[in-house]
């Protein structure tokens, strides 16, 4: 399978993730926010999810983090399994759901909404089988095993 070339947005998002991992979240946020309008006006649903999911991780408040994670989940309605596979996601669309729902569970837990936290935890857990047997899949499975 040949993965189609990525737009410059993917490079920017990955640069933002690298900045966050270096403890430079404010810079990551500024970098990624600069491409929101461009990405969201385009037709690459995977990029929209990737950007929103990544922007959630650099927010200053749990409310803002929740808003971006909900935005990423909303974009999932327009993602096809084939598009996810084409972007190199071996488990297709469903392999994105454990991470998205886990983040939402954590967001709701931080906000004291344990009912929604448990609901999203269960929704994510239900899709663990879609994860590949690789380091990423192992990290998500481990996070679920550790619980909230």
Beta strands, then each sheet from edge to edge (+ up, - down):
end
